Amino acid sequence: MKALYHSFPFKPMLLKSLLILGILGLLAACSGGSDAETAAPPQATVAEEELPPLQAPQIDEGLISYVSGIVDLYRGGEWIPAEIGDLVTVDESIRTEGDSSCELQFGKTAVIRIQENTEVALNRISLKPEANKVGIAMVAGTVLAKVEKLSQQDSFSVRTQSAVCGVRGTEFSVSAEEGQETVLAVKEGSVAVLPPALDPDELKDKVADKGESAIAAIDKLLEAAPRVEADQELELDEEFAEENIELTESMVQAVTEIAAAETEAEVSAKSDSLSQQAATTKVASKSAPREISPVRAETLKQTDKMEILAVPVAAEGETAAPQPEIMLYKIALKIEPSDAAIMLNGEKVGTGNFSALYQEGRSLNFSVSRDGYQSYELPVSVAPEAAKLYRLQLAAVPSAAPEPEPEPEPAAEPQAEPEPEAEAPAPATEIDEAEETVSEAETPPVEVDTDSEAPAEPVRVQISADPSDARISAAGENGRGSLTIESLPGNDIGVRIERRGFVPQEIEISVGTNDLTRSIRLEPRPILFSTKLGDDPFVGLAAASGTIVAADSKGRISAANLQGRNLWRKESANSPNENSSPVIIGNQVFFSGSKELIVVALRSGELRQQISLPGDKSHLFGRRVVPFGERVLYPANNSIERFNPASGAFNTFTRLEGPGSRMTPGIAGNSVVIADQEGLFIRINAQGEVTDEIRTAALQPIAQRVAVRGSLAAFSGRRGDVAAIDLDSFRVAWERKLADEGVSIAADLLITPEGVYAFSREGSIYGLSLADGSDLFTPIRGAAAAPAYRDGELIYGTKDGKLILASAASGATRRSLALGGAPSTRPVITDGLIALGTRQGRVLLIEPAAIE
């Protein structure tokens, strides 16, 4: 620790110096050394905590080996703080905040560094002795990778919205900032680049049981791909995937046919065809690799310090056996204040929080510092007994005591002008003045310097922002909507104001001698992204856990995250698809249609189930599965089935007598509700037993899910007969026909605190009173799809390309936004944002607070 210099800093002054020093000596002697005790430097407090030993990862796990700053792990549907030694697996994600980073080890194969403001998802981890396969999906930010030389059976890839980057052994970086291109930079080795839907490992999974010839044909794709060599970089945007759309579709179709082949002869013939196609294919790219930029070359120097640690992986099938011993030890620091800088062996490694794994015998010298606090040195020699969490509370440096004010002269006796021949004051007078000054000082004596100027007084700077919840950062402090700081005159303060949905501003404020106030208004930018996921109109959306899933008219489903990054795309046999939508339950996506049901992992896009549907289980016009507790209910024509996503098995939950139903069931507490083709409304308990039935005039309801809010349920017949059921008394609350005769209703009704809303295929939105079903307003015309609801407003797209936010009570437009394309789906509200699909195959994410 650096010692603080606490003393009595009196400068020499004419005639006074010796006298004052003599007096100070007498005072110190009289005080018995109390001033010496006061002057002792402050000490940091250090608490040590034992850390649990490191566990060996399984073959499907990566190991977090380094954490600096704020790093979170997405697990079990929520973000939690990431810790050193955490084992991570497929479908989990890691994100870092500003001035933070993280390293992830994959056995003895590779290490990646996740740079600040970056999010990655783990798509594939398989660390088997015969083959190591690692796949990472980068959401946004920058990832550095260091990969050992791989065999032909091994693979390592990083996927972005624009490309899949595959390597055999190299050091490289991938950057994909929001709204910008993917930039691949290579330090050593080479990296092959393919369109995002042509992930070789995913294609190989489809034909894993079809022999080596099919695998070899897929390997030839890598030979056709553009390569980025050492000291080169390449920029790729979404056009790269679009340039190769025909190639992608033909390759995927060829692999699908091989997977479906039933005889060895068919497999061989189709594999040969694919091999020839791959051998003669050239992946198109408008951009060519260029010499690496100095900035990225400098960034890649960090790989010199990234180490692939000796991390043994538990053998497959031997989880009950003794785990491999890992000769690595956890060293962790947590500092208060949390913005203190942490240096390790002379280099900055983080702020406030740092942890890493080290081999025994390493010498670590940590230095922790922050303005206004006593710095602290912490040497650590890595050994089993040193594997601890060190909590440091830095000690604040005491402020210097203020210089005492001079004794005022008595007002009644003003000082007379001295005579020219007057003598200098006698020495006794000097001693008396000195004694008087020192005796009035109550804490450590302060410097007496008649030549020094009074220190500048701090100036108050108040910053306010519009919108009022914008984040303001200045001089190391943060606030929402307003921020007040103090600064000395002459300083220049950098200020950043940001809010999702608005253009951020950075300004510099020059501090004068007077308090000042600055007000900054941010420019709205409501459309956070407009990302292209396909070429066909989208017909339905779902969103959960930071992921948006869209279904198009050709029966494909595609996923993007809330940063607009394409995550994956899956084909299905459900083409054409008029209005079937994906359903997200837990961490899986369910998509059913006219021909098949597929189940896909939400974050990785891994295909879990692909089941052909017989006629009685076929889902037309948007009929779909629903969650019911921990079960998944699958509506069939004459039954409601329980579906097991793990096995793909169906078991009957309840039988539907009579004409059956074509609806999607609704959930009312612990009950299931549905209506049959003759308008009979049915309530079913958790055991699958029909408990109540009531006849309504809403005939032939199609596909739509029964809408439920509190004790009210509502649905519509195919020709616009709306029925509302009081679930408490189980009676018909009201029934009515919509204002327009013969309208066709297939979309779900919407129930809000203001009313019940129906959407017709003709493009009209009807608002009905909760009390009696009477009209709330004249039908809204020209809507492109059914509305969503948020905070008293109906949200819907129009056929002329606008997003409308209207009063749910009156239907009157409050705000609108030009979209630049025709919307085609019901909006989905996710994380307070509005997601919307368009006829051009795009997904838009919109911040409603920024719509004017």
N, C-alpha and C positions, 0 to 999 in steps of 0.2 A: 504494500500500500504506500502510495506517495504521502509523505508527511505534509500536513498543512503547516505553514509558517505562522505561528501565533506568537507575537511579541509586542513590544510597545514601540511602534515605529516612529520615534521622534526624530525629526531632522535637525541638524545643527542650526542654531540661530545665534546671532551676535549676543554675547554676554549672558544669554539665558541658559545655554545648553548645559554648562557644568552645574549651575545651580539646580536646574530641573532634575538632572540625572541624580544628583545627590539626594534630592527630596524623594525621588522614586525609590532609591535604595533604602532610605529610612522607612518608607511605607511598606515595602516588601518585607523588611525585617519585622515590622510590627504585625503584619498580617499572618505571620507563621506559614508563609508559602501558599496561601489560598489562591493567589493569582496564578501561580505556576500550575495548580490543578485546573483552573479554568481554561488555561491555554492548551491543555492536552488535546491532540487532534481527535476528532470524532471517529468512531469505529463502525464499520459495517457489521451487521449481524448475519451469521451464516448458520443455517439449519441443514442437517443432512438426513436424507430418507433413503432407506434401502429400496432398491428396485428389484422387481421380480426377475428371475433368470430368463434368458432368451429361450424361446421355444423354436424347435426346428420346423420349418414349413413343410406342408404336405406337397404332393406333386402338383396340386392345382392352386398353390398359394404363392404370393410374392411377399417380401419382407420390407417394411419401412426401416431404412437404416440411417436416416438423417432427417431431422426436422429443425427448421429455423423460422422463427416468427409464428404466424397464425396459419395453420394448415388443418383442413377438415377432411373427414372421411365420410362418404355417403354409405350408410349401412342400415338395413332394416327400415327403409323408408324415411330416414332423417339424417341430417348432417351432424356429426359429432366430432370433437377434437381428435386429431390424429396423434398417436403417441409412438415414440421410438419402440421398435420391436413388434408393432402391430402386424398381424398377418392378414393380407387382403386377398380377395378372390374375385372371380368373374361376377359381373353385375354390380360391383362396387366402384366408386369413383373417388378421386382425390382432387381437392382444389386448394389453391394457395392465394393469400391476399398480398397486398403490396409489401415490398421489402421482406418477402417470405419465400421459402423454397423447401423442397423435400426430395429425398432420394429413395428409390425403390429398387431392391435387388431381386433378380429372378435366378435363384440357385447360383450356379457358377457360370451362368451363361451371359448375363447382361445386367447393366445398371442404367437407370434413367434418372435424370435430374429434372424435376418439375419446377420451372422457374416461377417468378412472381406473377400474380394475376392470371393463373393458368388453371384449367380444369381438364382432367383426363378420365376416361372410363376404361375399365379393364374388360376387354372382350374375350380374351383367351389366355389361359395359363395352363400349360401341360408340360411338366418337367420330368418326363419319363426318361430312363436311361437310354432307351433306343431312339428317342426323338424329343427335342425341346422345342415347344411352339409357344410363342408369346405374341399377342395381338393387343394393341392399345388404340383406342379411339380418342383423338384429341378434340376437345370441345372448343377451346380457345386458348391462346397464349403461346408459350414456347416450351418445347421439350428438348433436352439434350440426351443423347443415347450413346452408350459405349457397349459394343457387342463383341464377344469373342468370336473367333473363326468358327463358323457353323458347318455342319455336315450337310449332305444333300437332303437328309430327312428332317433337318431342323429348319425353323423359320422364325423370323422376328419382323414385325410390321407395325407401322404407325398409320392410322387412317385419319384423314380429315374430311371435310365436306367436299373437297376437290379431288382427292387422290388417296391411293394406298401406296405407302412407301415401304418396300421390302428389301431386306439386307441379308447378307451372308456373314458379315463380320466387318464392322466399321465404326467410325466415330462421326456422328452427324447431328444436325439440329433440324427441327421442324417448327415453323412458326405459322400460326393461323389466327391473326387478329380479326376481331369483328368487322365485317364489311370489307375486308381486304383479301388478297390472294394468299394461298398457301405458299410459303417460301421454304424450300428445302436447301440446306447448305451442308456440304460434305467436307470433312477434314481429312479422313483417311478411308481407303476402300472405295466402294461404289454402292449406289442405291438405285434400285429399279422402281419405276413409277407406273402405276396402273390406275384406270378409273375406279372410283370408290366401290362400285358394285361388283368388280372383278377381283375380289379377295381370294387368292389361290387357296388358302386354308379352308375357307368356307366352301369353295367348290369341291375340294378334296373330301370334305366331310360327307357330301352328298353321295360320293361314289366310293366311300371307304371300303365297302364290302364287294367291290366289283373287280378287284385285281389291280396289278401294277400298271397295266397298259393305260388304264384310265387316268391314274395318278401321273404317269409320265407325260400324257397328253396335256394335262393342266400345267405341268412344269414348263412346258414350252411357251406358255404365255409370258413368263418372265424374260425369255429370250427375245420376245417381240417388243418388250417395253422399253421406253426411253430410259437412259441411265445418266445419273449425275456422278461424275468422277471426283476424285480428290481435288480440293481447292476450287470447286465449282459450286454454283448455286443455280436454282431454277425456280421461277414463279409460275404457279398454276392457279387458274381461277375456275369458276363453275363451267366455263365453256369447254374445258378439257373433258369433263364427263359427257357434255352434250355432243362434242365432236365424235365421241366413240360410242354413242348410244346404240347404233346398229350392231357394232361389234359386240358390245356388252350383251345385248338381247340374244344374239345368235349363240354366243358362248354359253350363256346361262341356259338357253333352251337345249343346246347339245348335251350339257351336263345333266339336265333334268331327264332327258331321254335315256342316257346311260343308266341313271339311277332307277328308271322304271323298267329297263330291259330285264327280261325273265330268263333268257338262256345265255350260255357262254358265247354262242355264236353272235347273238345280238350285241352283247357287250363288246366283243372284239371288233365287230364291224363299225359300231358307232364310235368306239374309242379311236380306231384308225382314222375315221372321218374327222374327228375333233383334232387329232394330232396333225393331220394335213392342214386343216384350217389354221391351227395355231402357228404352224411352221411358215405359212405364207402370209401371215397377218402382220401388219405394221400398225402399232398403236399411234394414233395421230396426236400431235401436239404442236400448236402454233408457236410456242415459245421454245427457244433453244437454251441449253445451259450456258452460263457465262462465268467469267472469273469471279470468285467469291469477293464480296465487298469487305473493306477493312473492318466495318462494324461487326459483321457476322464472323469474320476470322477471329476477331478479338473475343467474341462471345464463346466461340468453340475452344478457346484456350482453357476454359474451365474443365474440359474433359481430361486434361492432364492430371487434375487433382481428383477426378472421380475414380474410385477403385472398385473393381469387381471383387467383392469379398468372398472368402472361403465359406460359403453358406451351404452346408450339406442338406439335402432334401430327404425327408422320410421316405423309405421305400414303399411302393404301392402295396396296399393290402397288409401292411405291418404296423398299423396305427397302435395296436396293443403292445407291440414289442418296445424295448427300450429305444428312446429317441436318439438320433445322432447327437453327439456332443459338439457344440459350437464354441470355438475358442474366441468368442467376441464378447465385449462387455459394454454395457450401457453407461454412458456419461451424459448427464443432463443438467442444465442450468435454467432456473427461473429467477428473473431479476425484478425487483421493485426499486425505482419506477420502471414501468414496462417498456419505456422508450429508450432505456439505457443501451448503449452500443456494446457489443461483445466482440472482442478481438481474440483470435487464437493464433499463437505463434506469430504475431505481428500482422495478421490479416483479419479484416472484418468478416465475421461469419454470421452475424444476425443482430437482432434487436429484441431484447426482453426475454427471449425464449430460444433455447438451443439444446439439441440432443443428437447424439450420434453413437455409432458402434465403432469400437476400436479393438485392435489386437493387443494382447498383453505385452507390456514393455514399452509402449508408446509414451513419450513425454509430451504432455500438453501444458501450455502456459496460457491461461485465460486472463485477459485484462478487461475489466468492466468499467465504463465511465459514462458520465452525463454531466452537462453543465449544471453547476449549483450543487453538485454532490462530490464527495470524496471518492476518487477512483479506487479500485480494488484489484489486487493481483491474486489469482488462484492457480497455483501449480498442481497438476495431477499426474501421477505416474500410473498408467493403466494397469490394473491388477484386479483380481476378483473382489478384494476388499474395498476397492475404490469405485466399484460400479454403483453409483448413488445418484440421487437427485440433490443438487446443491441449490438451496433457496437463499438468495442473497438480498438483503435489504440494505441498500446503500445509505450512508449517513449524509445528511444535508450539511453543507458548509455554512457555519454561522455567519450572519451578516455582520459587517464591521459596525461598531458602535458609532452613532452619529457624533459629530464634533459639537461640543457644548456652545451655546450661544454666549457671546460676551456679556459681562455684567453691565446693565444699563446705568448711566449716570443719573443721580437724583435730579428730578425735574426742577426742584426749587433752587438748585445751585448750579446754574449753567457755567461751563468752563470758560474762564477768561482767556483772552488772547495772550500768549506768552510774550514777555519782553524779549527784544533781540539779544540781550546779554544774559538771558536766564541760563542757569547751569543745567546740565543733564540730570535726570532723576538719580537720586542716590541709590547705591546698591541695596540698601535695606528695603527701599520701596519695591525693587524688583523681586526680592525674596517674598515680600508680603503678597504681591500679585500672584506669584507662582503658587504659594501655599493656598491661596483662595481658589485658584482654578482647579488644582488637584483635589482639594477637599470636596468640591462639588461633583466630581466624577464618581459614580456609584459602581460601575462595572469596570472591566479592564480599561486602563487609561488609554486615551486616544491621542492621536498625533496633534500637536499644536504647531501649525504652520501658517503664519500670518500672510505668506505669499500665495497660498493655494486658493483656487476658486471654488465656490459651492457647486456640488455635483448637479448635473441637469436633472430636472424633474421629469418623470415619465409622463407621456401623453396618452390619453385615452382614445382608442380607435374603435368605433362601433360600425359593424358591417351588417347590413340586412339584405335579404334576398327575396325575390319573387320568382317562383312560388315559395310559400312560407315554410315548406318542409324541405327545401333544398339544403344540401350538405355544404357547409363552409369550412375550409381548411386554411389556416393562416398561422404562421409562427409556431408551428408544432401543436396548435390547439384546433379543436373541431367543435362545430355547433350545427344546429338545425334551424334554418330560417334567420337566425341572428347570432352574432358572435361579437363579444367585446373583449379586447385585449389591451395591454399597455405596452408601449414601446418608447424608446428614447428618441428625442429629436435627431433628425439626420438619417435615421434608418429607412431602408426600403423594404417593405413587407410584400412578399409574394402571396397572393390570395387565389384559391381555386374554389369555384362554385359549381356544383353539379347536382343533377337530379335526373332520374330515369325519365326519358321522354322529352328531354330538353337538351339543347346544345350547351355543353359545358363552357365556362369562361375562366380564363386565367388573367388576372390583372396584377399590376404592381402599384402599391400605395406608398408615396413618399411622405414620411412623417415630419411635420413642422413642429412649431412650438405650441400650437393650440390643439385642443381636442378636436376630432373631426369625425364625421359620419358619412358613410358611403352606402348607397343603395344600388343593387344590381338586379336587373330583370333578365331572366334567361329566355332565349328564343325557343318556342315550342318545336319539337320534332316528334310528333305522335307515333309515326310508324318506325318501330325499333328495327325491324328488318322485314324484307320481302324476299324469301328464299325459294328458289325453284327446286321442287322435289320431283317433278315429272312433266309430261307433255299433255296430259289429259285432265279434264275437269275433275276437281275434287268434289265428292258428294257427302262426306262425313268426317268429323274430327272427334278426337278424344284427347285429353291431356291429364297428366298426373306426374308427380315426382320430377318436375322440371323437364318433361318430355312431351312433345306434341306428336300424335300419330294421326295420319290422314289416309283415307281410302279414296281411290279414284274410280272413274267410270269403267276402267278396264280390270277392276278387281285387284289392283296392287295396293299394298299398304306401305307407307314410308314414314320415317321418323326424323324429327329434328329436335334440338334442345332449345332452351330459351335464349340462347345466343345466336340462333339461326343456323347452326351447324347441322348438316345432313349426317345422320347417324347410321341409317340402314334403309334397305328397301327390299320387300318381299313380294314375290309373285303368288297369285292363287288362281284356281280354276274358276273363280266366281266372276266371269265376264260374259255378257255385260253386267255392270253393277249400277243399278238405278239409284239406290239410296241406302245401301247397307253400310253401317258405320262400325269402326273398331270399338271394342270395349276394353278398358284397362281395369284389371282386377289384381291388386297386389303388384307384383313385379312382372306380370305377364299381360300380353295383348291377345284378345280373342277376336277373330274375324270370321264370320259365317256368312254364307250366301246361298246361291242356288245349287252349288255343286259340292262344296267342301267347307270344313271347319279347320282353320289353322290356328295354332297357339305359338306365340313368338315371345322370347325374352324381351322385356321392355327396353332395357338399356343397351344390350348387345346385339339384338336382332337375331339371336340364335333360334332356329326353328325347333320347337319342342314337340308339336303334334301336327299332323296333316291327315285329316280323316275325310274320306268320301261320304257324302250324305245321301241316304235313300230318299225317295219322294216324300215320305211322311215327316222327315226331319229337315227337309229343305227350307231355307230361310229366304223368303222373297219380300220385297218392299220394305226392308229394314228390320225385320224381326231379328232378335239377337239374344244372347245370354245375359243373365243378371246375377249379381252377387247376392247371396242370402246367408248372412253370418259367415261361416267359414266354407260354405258350399257354393258351387256354381250351378245355377239352374238353367237348363236348356229347354226352351219351349218347343214341343213338337205338335203335330196337328191334333192328336187325341190324348196327349199326356204332357206332363212337365217332368223332365228327366233330371236326375243328378248327374253331373259330368265330372269325371276325375281327370284333371289336367295331366297328372303324372303318368297314368296308365292309358288314358284315352277311352276309358270304359264309360258306358251309360247305364244308369240304374233308374228305374221308375220311382219318381217322387209321389206323383198322384196321377190317376186316370181322369180324363175329361169325357164325361158321357155325352150322348147326343151328337150334335153336329161338330163338336170339337171347337177349337179356337185357332185363329191365325194371328193372335196378339202377342205382345211381349208382356209378361207379368210385371206388376208393380209390387213394391214391398211396403207394408203398413205395419210398423213395429215388428212383432213376431209372427206376422201373418203374410201370406201371399194373396194378391188379388188379381183377378183376370175376368174377362167377359168372353162368352162364346159367340158363335156366329149369329145366334138368335137374340143377342142382347142380354142374355142371362148373366148377371154380375155375381161372381163366386168368391167367397173368402175361404182360404185353406190355412190350417194351423201348421206349426213347425214339424209336426209328424206326418204331414201330407194328407190330413183328413179334411174333407169339406165340412165346414161348420155353418156357413150361411149362404143363402142364395136369394136374389131378388131380380124380378123381371124389369127391364127398361125398354125404351123405344129406340135405343141406339143400335141399329141392326148392322151386321157385317162389319164390325170394326176390323181394321187391317193394320197389322204390324206394330202400330204405335204402342208404346208402353203406357199402362195406366198411370196417370199423374196422381201423386199423393202429397198433400201438405196438411199436417196436423190430422184433424178428424175428417177432412174432406178428400174424396177421390173423384176423378173426372176422366171421361173418355168420350170418344165420338164415334158414331157410326160412319160408314163409308160415304154417305150422302149428307153429312152435315148435321145429324141429330146428336146433340151434346147432352150427356147425362151426368149429373153430380150426385154423389152418394154420401150421406152422413154416416160415417163409419161407427160413431158412438151408438146411434139408435138403429143403425143398419136399415135405413129407409132412403128412398129417392128424395133428395133435397129439392131438386128442380130438374126439369127437362125443357129443351127448346130447340127449334131449328134455327140455323144461322140465317142472317139477313138475306143472303143470296141463295136462290133455289138451285139445287142440284150440284152444289160444290163438292169437290172430292177432298177428303181429309185422310192423310196417311201419316203425317208427322205427329210426334208426341205433343199433347196439350201441355201448356205451361200454367202452373198455379203460383201466384205471388200474393203478398199481403193485400194487393190492390184488386186482383181479379183473376179470371181464367181466360187464357188466350189460345186461339186456334189459328192454324195456318193452312190455307188451301193451296192445292197445286196450281191454281190460277194466279197466285201471287198476292192474296189478300190476308191481312191479319185482323182477326176479330177479337174485341175485348168484351168480356161478359162479367157482370156483377157476381161477387161471391154469394150474395144473399139470395138472389132470385134468377140469375142468368140473364137479366136485361142488359141491353147494350151500354157499354161504358162510353163508346164514341163511335162515330161513323167509321166503317172498315177502312183500314190503311191499304192503299193500292200500290202496286209496283214493287212489292218486296221480292227478293230473290230466294229467300229461304226463311224457315221458322226463326222466331226471335229468341234471344237469351235475356236474362234479367240480372240487373245489378243496381243496388242502392236506389230503388224507386224508379229505375229507367228500363224501358225496353230497348234492346240493342239488336239491330238487324241490318243486313245489307240490302241494297236496292238493285234493280236490274240495270240502272244507268251508272253503276259503279261508285256508289257512295256508302258510307257507314253512317247510320242514323242512331242517335241517342234521343229517345222520346219519353215523355211522361207516361208512366204506366197507368196513371189514373185517367188522363185525357187523350192520350195518343199524340199530343202536340209535340212537334220536333223541338228539342232544346239545343242540340249541337249536331254538327255533321262534319264529315271528313271525306274528301275525294280520295279514292283508293288507287286510281290509276289502272284498274282492271275490274272485271265483273266478278263480284263475290258469288259463291255457289253453295256454301254450307251454313248451317246454323252456327253462330259464334259460340265459342267456348271460353269461359272465364277461368284463367289459371294464374295463380300468384298475383291476383289483382289486375292482370292484363287481359286483353281481348285477343284471342286467336281466331283466324278466319281463313278459309280456303277459297281459292278463286278458280274460274273456268280456265285459266291459263296454266294450271298446275303449280301455282305458288301458294305458300302459306305466309300470311302476314301476322305479325305480332304488334299490338297497338297499346300504347299507354293512354287510358281514357282521360287521365287528369290533364293531358296536354292538348286535348281536342277543344277548340274554341267555338 
